[in-house]
Amino acid sequence: APAAGCMLAMASDYRIMASPTSSSGVDNDERRGGGVGTIGLNETLFGIAAPPWLGQLMIRTIGFRKAEEALALGKLFSPEEALHLGLVDKIVPNDLVLDRCQDTAAYWAKIPAQARVASKMLARKEYIDDLILKRELDNQHFCAFIQNDAVQAGLGAYLDSLRNK
């Protein structure tokens, strides 16, 4: 669920992503039998578009052109690519993620909450106001889009491909 993780990450104050290796240099992906962890909004790969508010959040996070391309292609980013784009703030060895997240949260918690929230609002108020203003229209647009026969057929084909894995 890279898109769900991406959404949660973009809504967070600080984003830490696991690297494919442990602190001892062991390649965790080979041990798990999977690929390198990725992050992104890949909805277009199975026939839908990200909801407008989520697309706008990606634009605000990584910039217009990179977000436009990523959204159109359903691009998923490796940890290194995500760091370079600003989609994540730090990459740490897989086995240290929890410790680094706890350390980072403790550091942020030392900042007086009222000042931290006021500072966040300076950067985010315009986006939040726009989100509230367009919420109903965005919901209507997304619901109409998702109920389109061609979109439903694409989603069905994607679900079938998952069943056949």
For each residue, the residues with C-beta under 8 A, 3 or more apart:
1: 4 5
2: 5 6 38 39 40 42 76
3: 6 7 40 41 42 43 50
4: 1 7 8
5: 1 2 8 9 39
6: 2 3 9 10 39 40 41 58 87
7: 3 4 10 11 41 54 57
8: 4 5 11 12
9: 5 6 12 15 17 39 87 88
10: 6 7 15 57 58 61 87
11: 7 8 57
12: 8 9 15
13: 108 120
14: 89 90 104 108
15: 9 10 12 87 88 89 90
16: 88 89 90 91 92 97 100 101 104
17: 9 37 39 79 82 83 88 90 91 92
18: 28 37 79 91 92 93 94 97
19: 79 91 92 93 94
20: 27 28 29 36 37 79 94
21: 25 26 27 28 93 94
22: 25 26 28 93 94 95
23: 93 95 96
24: 95
25: 21 22
26: 21 22 31
27: 20 21 30 31
28: 18 20 21 22 31 32 94 95
29: 20 32 33 34 35 36
30: 27 33
31: 26 27 28
32: 28 29
33: 29 30
34: 29
35: 29 38
36: 20 29 78 79
37: 17 18 20 79
38: 2 35 76 77 78
39: 2 5 6 9 17 76 77 79 82 87 88
40: 2 3 6 70 74 75 76 77 82 87
41: 3 6 7 50 54 55 58 70 71 74
42: 2 3 45 46 74 75 76
43: 3 46 48 49 50 74
44: 47 48 49 50 71 72 73 74
45: 42 74 158
46: 42 43 74 154 155 157 158
47: 44 150 151 153 154 155 157 158
48: 43 44 145 146 151 154 155
49: 43 44 55 71 145
50: 3 41 43 44 54 55 58 71
51: 54 55 138 142
52: 55 56 134 138 141 142
53: 56 57 131 134 135 138
54: 7 41 50 51 57 58
55: 41 49 50 51 52 58 59 67 71
56: 52 53 59 60 127 130 131
57: 7 10 11 53 54 60 61 127
58: 6 10 41 50 54 55 61 62 67 70 71
59: 55 56 62 63 64 67 68
60: 56 57 127
61: 10 57 58 67 86 87
62: 58 59 66 67 70 85 86 87
63: 59 66 67 85 86
64: 59 67 68
65: 68 69
66: 62 63 69 70 85
67: 55 58 59 61 62 63 64 70 71
68: 59 64 65 71 72
69: 65 66 72 73 75
70: 40 41 58 62 66 67 73 74 75 77
71: 41 44 49 50 55 58 67 68 74
72: 44 68 69
73: 44 69 70
74: 40 41 42 43 44 45 46 70 71
75: 40 42 69 70
76: 2 38 39 40 42
77: 38 39 40 70 81 82 85 87
78: 36 38 81 82
79: 17 18 19 20 36 37 39 82 83 88 91
80: 83 84 91
81: 77 78 84 85 87
82: 17 39 40 77 78 79 85 87 88 91
83: 17 79 80 86 87 88 89 90 91
84: 80 81
85: 62 63 66 77 81 82
86: 61 62 63 83 89
87: 6 9 10 15 39 40 61 62 77 81 82 83
88: 9 15 16 17 39 79 82 83 91
89: 14 15 16 83 86
90: 14 15 16 17 83 100 104
91: 16 17 18 19 79 80 82 83 88
92: 16 17 18 19 96 97 100
93: 18 19 21 22 23 96 97
94: 18 19 20 21 22 28 97
95: 22 23 24 28
96: 23 92 93 99 100
97: 16 18 92 93 94 100 101
98: 101 102
99: 96 102 103
100: 16 90 92 96 97 103 104
101: 16 97 98 104 105
102: 98 99 105 106
103: 99 100 106 107
104: 14 16 90 100 101 107 108
105: 101 102 108 109
106: 102 103 109 110
107: 103 104 110
108: 13 14 104 105 111 116
109: 105 106
110: 106 107
111: 108 115 116
112: 115 116
113: 116 117
114: 117 118
115: 111 112 118 119
116: 108 111 112 113 119 120
117: 113 114 120 121
118: 114 115 121 122
119: 115 116 122 123
120: 13 116 117 123 124
121: 117 118 124 125 128
122: 118 119 125
123: 119 120
124: 120 121 127 128
125: 121 122 128 129
126: 129 130
127: 56 57 60 124 130 131
128: 121 124 125 131 132
129: 125 126 132 133
130: 56 126 127 133 134
131: 53 56 127 128 134 135
132: 128 129 135
133: 129 130
134: 52 53 130 131 137 138
135: 53 131 132 138 139
136: 139 140
137: 134 140 141
138: 51 52 53 134 135 141 142
139: 135 136 142 143
140: 136 137 143 144
141: 52 137 138 144 145
142: 51 52 138 139 145 146
143: 139 140 146 147
144: 140 141 147 148
145: 48 49 141 142 148 151
146: 48 142 143 151 152
147: 143 144 151 152
148: 144 145 151 152
149: 152 153
150: 47 153 154
151: 47 48 145 146 147 148 154 155
152: 146 147 148 149 155 156
153: 47 149 150 156 157
154: 46 47 48 150 151 157 158
155: 46 47 48 151 152 158 159
156: 152 153 159 160
157: 46 47 153 154 160 161
158: 45 46 47 154 155 161 162
159: 155 156 162 163
160: 156 157 163 164
161: 157 158 164 165
162: 158 159 165
163: 159 160
164: 160 161
165: 161 162
